[in-house]
């Protein structure tokens, strides 16, 4: 949430920081990809997707549909 707020208030510095951090992590892991440029747009997409995921009661995983009722209570639907 803090990164999203800073992306709105100071977009230029927030573009640099997540991108450089992503590049540094990729370098440590030995990964050479262009996807580090997506670090800044991911800041804006992350919050709505987390809200959606927590509000959703059913999900599909591995081809099976599950219903999540509460913590540690998951039912297989099909």
KAJOGI-V226604 format. One record per backbone hydrogen bond with DSSP energy under -0.5 kcal/mol. NH is the residue of the N-H (numbers start at 0). CO is the residue of the C=O. E is the energy in kcal/mol with one decimal. If there is no record, write none. Layout:
# KAJOGI-V226604
nh->NH co->CO e->E
nh->NH co->CO e->E
This chain:
# KAJOGI-V226604
nh->4 co->0 e->-2.3
nh->5 co->1 e->-2.4
nh->6 co->2 e->-1.9
nh->7 co->3 e->-1.4
nh->8 co->4 e->-2.3
nh->9 co->5 e->-2.8
nh->13 co->9 e->-1.6
nh->14 co->10 e->-1.8
nh->15 co->11 e->-1.5
nh->16 co->12 e->-2.3
nh->17 co->13 e->-1.2
nh->18 co->14 e->-1.1
nh->19 co->15 e->-2.8
nh->20 co->16 e->-2.5
nh->21 co->17 e->-2.4
nh->22 co->18 e->-2.5
nh->23 co->19 e->-2.5
nh->24 co->20 e->-2.5
nh->25 co->21 e->-2.5
nh->26 co->22 e->-2.3
nh->27 co->23 e->-2.3
nh->28 co->24 e->-2.2
nh->29 co->25 e->-0.7
nh->29 co->26 e->-0.6
nh->30 co->25 e->-3.2
nh->32 co->30 e->-0.6
nh->35 co->32 e->-0.5
nh->36 co->33 e->-1.8
nh->37 co->34 e->-1.6
nh->38 co->35 e->-1.5
nh->41 co->37 e->-1.8
nh->42 co->38 e->-0.8
nh->42 co->39 e->-0.9
nh->43 co->39 e->-0.7
nh->43 co->40 e->-0.6
nh->44 co->40 e->-1.4
nh->45 co->41 e->-2.0
nh->46 co->42 e->-0.7
nh->47 co->43 e->-0.6
nh->48 co->44 e->-1.7
nh->49 co->45 e->-2.2
nh->50 co->46 e->-2.1
nh->51 co->47 e->-2.3
nh->52 co->48 e->-2.4
nh->53 co->49 e->-2.2
nh->54 co->50 e->-1.6
nh->55 co->51 e->-1.5
nh->58 co->65 e->-2.1
nh->60 co->63 e->-2.4
nh->63 co->60 e->-1.2
nh->65 co->58 e->-3.2
nh->66 co->74 e->-2.6
nh->67 co->56 e->-3.5
nh->68 co->66 e->-0.8
nh->68 co->72 e->-2.2
nh->69 co->72 e->-1.0
nh->72 co->69 e->-2.3
nh->74 co->66 e->-2.6
nh->76 co->64 e->-3.0
nh->76 co->74 e->-0.5
nh->77 co->64 e->-1.0
